[in-house]
Amino acid sequence: MKGAVFLIVFILLAIPASAATFTVTNCASATTEGGALPWAVYQANGLTEPSIIDFNIPTIESGYTTQVGASFWEIVPTDSLIIVKNKIQIMGSTQSSNQGETNPYGPEIVIDASALPAGASALEISGCNDCTIEGLAITNSKSHGIHILSGNREHIYNCYLGVDAAGETKAGNAGDGIFIESSIGNLIGGGNLISGNGQNGIEFNLSTDTTVSNNIIGADRTRASDLGNGACGIFMHDVSASQYVAGGNILAFNGQDGIKLDGSGTNSTTLTQNSYFSNAGQGIKLANAANGSINYPTIGTSEYCSSLNLLYVQGEGPASSEIEIMKTAVPEDADERGEGKTSLGFGLSDGNGKWFTYLSTNEAQPGDKLCATATDNNGNTSEFSNNAAVVTGTTVYRPDAIIGTQADGSDYAGENIFNATGDGQAQGKTIYLGEASIYYLKIKNSGNISPDQAVISGTGNSTDWEISYYDSKTGSNEITSQITGSGWTTPDISSAESLEIKFIVKSLGTADSTKEVIVKAASASNSSRYDIVKATTSAVRATAPDRYSFTVSAPVTAEAGKLFPVTITAKNQSGQTTTEVSGKTSLAVDAGRINVTSIEAAQFADDGVWQGDISLSYVGNRTITITNDYISGTATFQIAVSVPPEVAEGGLSRFGPNPYSPLSGKDAIIWYWLNEEKETTAFIFNMQGELIFKKISIAGQPGGNAGINSVSWNGRNSFGEILENGVYLLKIAQGSKVLYNGKIIILK
């Protein structure tokens, strides 16, 4: 897991109810002496069930030793301590539980192996699994301190190997502190001090999948003084692969390299968050194609800005790798490549090997030196890079790209994450073929240049995909050509302020596919300072019930020409309201006019709901259709449209005043209701059928509008003559269709 801090907390599991317990009560040295440690090991080897060896040695025993500030019990075995049965636990810490803590500097139980024969390790675990060695100091062996041979899942913790009980003086084993041979899945960690040994602190031969964590290897208990192992701190060879050395190991003062890997079969070994210093060789050494001969990275720039407490580091390395940035042990060290003493943080290299990172730390000051390692996706860690001196930086150009899928910003990802890969600042959506996903992009000025501008560039269209960019979160001003071209420059952004835009990823294809959109925000003042986010959209085939759609809430009746309320809700395939509404939503009616005719995406609230008023012109059972290019499926609803009651009560065609006197000085009004916008003609005939008056009204103009219309008449014929008293006929027609008939009385 990249960039994580691994802290292994070791917990002594509850002893199984079936476990046998053997208590060490004296410092005797032979297997024949009851209560001795060799006796307890011999007894445990004779059982099939798990065994616990604990300690309760009184102070009257001859092996009880007192030094300045510390007391301990020393056991000098004459018979080898060889464990050959599964699940045997030797628990040295039980001595302090039973007799009190007498050694504040280390274990209370010391095994001095100087009396064992040549070639014998102090303690050997051979051909068995799941054993634990805890709380012992093992010294002066003529071979190894602990030898694990064909043993799997063994656990060594809180032991001193090669130093005295105070952790201050060498009492080295002639071979390795721990030698692991032909074994799998062991765990070395939780407070071991492995120093002062004649060969390596830990050696792996034909062994895999071991975790080494939280150990001091080569230094004293205080981590400051030289108790280095004669060869390497850790040495892995002969197909010792897939190891994990991480999380607080100190590798210092060793006679050769801090860690050495040898051979092409020794690979996929991750080395991270350790501390290396004062080793005679390299901090990390890869020999003979170990770890795939992964190249070490280079550091090009390292600047510290005190006003922001910010370290900027940039360089190149293996593609698609994690880069660990570390401060070297000795700033004035003239070596070209150093040892990283303090882990400062991580960066990620892109597909071309480019990487950078901003680290909030004051651990590295101008004049200090940095180095770095690279770890690829197979877990291979490199040697250390060149040393690079930290210089003073005062100007920080730092655009921060942040990406989300929710308009309210609730799922924004990537704030204060800066890299060239988009890792840790990415979003993804799964949509159905023909649909679209909306992404929101926030650009924050996280530098100290106020104001600054950002240049936004991004992925464009491809087969089966259409990408559209807009210059605001809610607006419709498209800037796609700029962003997919030379880049779109934002307005000024003040320090610590931000602006938001959006982009839409639409599926155009007929087959399942995935589109990755990379968006880069670079400072307009310094294009080398940038941040990248990515959006991954997958389009899949959907059945009709699974597609996004609209639902509508509206009244069942309305009056022509009058507003009525409507609620339109966008639903996803699960029936949940979705905010994925983009482009225009169009409304159309089967006959007549409708108002509103379209709804912009921004008019839908953040919850995917639009509420507004609509009017219709035509009387009758009308069907309204709602469509959107980005949401599949069509919504329809029906509404019965009636003439307003005040119109219906007086009649749909009227003449007034009636009777009418042309001598009154006022015009008469011909009033009528039209169901549609269309050219309409008003006729007046005498009782003999002769045309007296004709008025043509154009569609959409007064007299030809849908709804209420009125035409003025002064009581004269087409020759300007005032009509005689009598009864006349009124007709309202559209083409050959007569809409209304009526009678007019002229009375002067």
C-alpha positions, 0 to 999 in steps of 0.5 A, a space after each residue: 500500500 503506497 505511502 502508508 506508515 506501517 506500525 506493527 503492534 505485537 500482541 501476545 495472543 491468549 494461550 490455548 486452553 490445551 497448551 502445556 506450560 513449563 516454567 524456568 525456575 533456575 539458571 542451570 545449563 543442562 537438559 537433565 536439570 529440572 526447571 532449567 531452560 534446556 530442560 523446558 525446551 526438551 520437555 516441550 519438544 516431546 509434546 504434540 500440543 502447543 507449549 509455553 515456556 515462561 520464567 520465574 527465577 528467584 534472585 537467590 539463583 547463582 545466575 542473578 547478576 547486578 550491573 549499574 542500574 540493571 539486574 538480570 539472570 544469565 543462563 549459560 547452556 551446555 546443551 543446544 536449545 533446538 526447537 523441533 515442534 510447532 507452536 512453542 513459545 519462549 516468553 522471556 518477558 514473563 520473568 519481569 511479570 513474576 519477579 518485577 522489572 529489574 532491567 529497564 534497558 532490556 531483557 531480564 533473561 540473558 542466554 550466554 552461548 559461549 559454552 556451546 560447541 563450535 558451529 552451534 547456534 544459541 537457539 535453533 528453530 528447525 523444521 517446525 512452524 508458528 513458534 515465538 521467541 520473545 524477551 531474550 538477550 542472546 550473546 556470544 554464540 560461536 555461530 548464529 544467535 538464532 537460526 531458523 531452518 525450514 521454519 515458517 511463520 516464526 516470530 522474533 520480538 523484543 530480543 537483544 541479539 549480539 549485545 549485553 542486557 543493557 543494549 550498550 556493549 557488544 557481546 556478539 554472536 560470531 555469525 549472524 544475529 538471525 539467520 533465516 534459511 529455507 523459510 517462509 512468512 516469518 516476522 522479525 520485529 517489535 523492538 529487537 536490537 540486533 547489533 554487534 554480531 560478527 557477520 550480518 544482523 539478519 541474513 536470508 537464504 532461500 527464504 521469502 515473505 518475511 516482514 522486518 519491522 521496528 528493529 535496531 540493527 547496528 546501533 546501540 539501544 539509544 540508536 546513537 552509538 556504534 555497535 555495528 554488525 561486522 557485515 551488512 545490517 540485512 543481507 538477502 541472497 539466493 532467491 530470497 524474494 518478496 520480503 517487506 522491510 518497513 516501518 521504523 527499522 534503524 540500519 546504522 554503523 554496519 561494516 558493509 551495507 545497511 541492506 544488501 540484496 544479491 541475485 536476480 531471484 532476490 526480487 520484489 522486496 520493498 524497503 520503505 520508511 527505514 532509517 539508514 546512516 553511518 554504514 560503511 557501504 551503501 544504505 541500500 545495495 542491489 547486486 547481480 540484478 537483485 530487485 530487477 535492477 530497478 533504477 534509482 531516481 534522481 532529484 532535480 529540484 528541492 526548495 524549502 519555503 519557510 513562510 509556508 513550511 513547505 518543501 518542494 521536491 521534483 525529479 525523474 525515476 522509473 515510470 509509475 513508481 512510488 518515490 520516497 524522499 528522505 533526508 540524508 544522515 550527514 548534510 555535509 557528506 560529500 558522497 554523490 549518493 547518500 543514505 536516507 536517515 529520515 523519511 519525509 514523504 512520498 511522490 508518484 512518478 507518471 508513465 514517463 517517470 516524471 514526479 514531484 511532491 509538496 511536503 509540509 515539513 520543517 525537517 529539511 532546511 536549506 543546506 540539508 541534503 535529500 536523497 530518494 528511492 523508487 519502488 515499482 508496482 512489483 514491490 522492487 525498491 531501488 538503491 538511493 539516488 544522488 544527494 541534492 542540497 535543499 535551497 531556499 525558496 520564497 515563491 511558491 506557485 501551487 495550483 491545487 486541482 480537486 475533482 468531484 461528481 456532486 454539485 455541492 462539492 461533498 465528494 471533492 477529492 484531491 485537496 492538498 494532494 499534488 502529483 503528476 499521476 492523478 492517484 489519490 485525486 480521482 473520481 469514477 462513474 459508471 453510466 449507460 450507453 448514450 448517457 453522460 457523467 458530469 464532473 466538477 473541478 475546483 482549482 485552488 491557489 495553494 501557493 503564496 502568489 496572490 493572485 495567480 492564474 492557472 492554465 487548464 488542459 485536458 483530454 478531448 474527444 475520442 472514438 465513442 466519447 465526447 468531452 465538453 468543458 465549461 468555464 463555470 460550475 453552473 453556466 453553459 459557456 463552453 471552453 472545450 476548444 481551449 482546454 483540449 488545445 493550448 489550454 484555458 487560462 482562468 481568471 485571477 485566483 487569490 491565494 487560498 481562494 478557488 474557482 470551479 468549472 465542470 466537464 461532461 463525459 458523454 458516451 456515444 458508442 454502442 459497445 461497453 467502453 471506458 474513458 479516462 480523462 486527465 485534467 492538468 492545472 498548471 500555474 500560468 506563472 510557472 508551468 512546471 508547477 502543476 497538479 493532475 486529476 483524473 476521471 474514469 467513466 465506464 459506459 455499459 449496456 443497459 436494459 430499458 428499465 435500467 436507464 435514467 428517466 424523468 418523472 413528472 408531478 403536475 395537475 390533471 387539469 389547467 386553464 388555457 393561457 394560465 400558468 400551472 405548477 410542474 415538478 420534473 425529477 431525474 431518476 437513475 436506474 435504482 429509482 433514486 434522484 440523480 444530479 446527472 442532468 446536463 444540456 437542455 431539457 426540452 418540453 413540447 406539446 402535441 398541439 398549440 403552444 407551451 411555455 416553458 419550452 426548455 430548461 437549462 441544466 443549471 436550473 435543476 437544483 443540486 438534488 436533480 429536481 426542477 420546479 416551475 410554472 408552465 402554460 398551454 394555449 390549446 383547449 383539449 387533452 394535451 400531451 406534454 413530452 420531456 426529453 434530454 440528450 443526456 438522459 435516455 428515455 422520454 417522459 410524457 404526461 397528459 393534462 386536460 386544458 379548458 377555457 377559463 370559466 369567465 370566458 366560457 360563461 360569457 360565450 366564446 364569441 361576443 359583440 358589444 355593445 349590442 344594439 350598437 349605434 354608429 353615431 355614438 362616437 365609439 367603436 364596437 368590439 368584436 370579441 372571440 376566443 381562438 384555440 390556436 394561433 392562426 390567421 382568422 377573419 371576422 365577417 359581417 353580412 346583411 340579411 340578404 347575404 351581402 358582405 358588409 365588413 371584413 377584417 383579416 388578422 395574421 397568425 400571431 398578431 392581435 386577432 390571430 392569437 390563441 386565447 382572447 382576441 378583439 377586433 374594432 368596428 365603427 359601424 360602417 361598410 367597406 365604402 365608409 357608409 353608416 349602416 341602416 338600422 336592422 339585424 346583421 350577421 357576424 361570422 368568425 372563420 379560419 379558412 373555410 372553417 366557421 368558428 362562431 356565428 352571431 347577430 348584430 343589431 344596429 340602432 341609431 
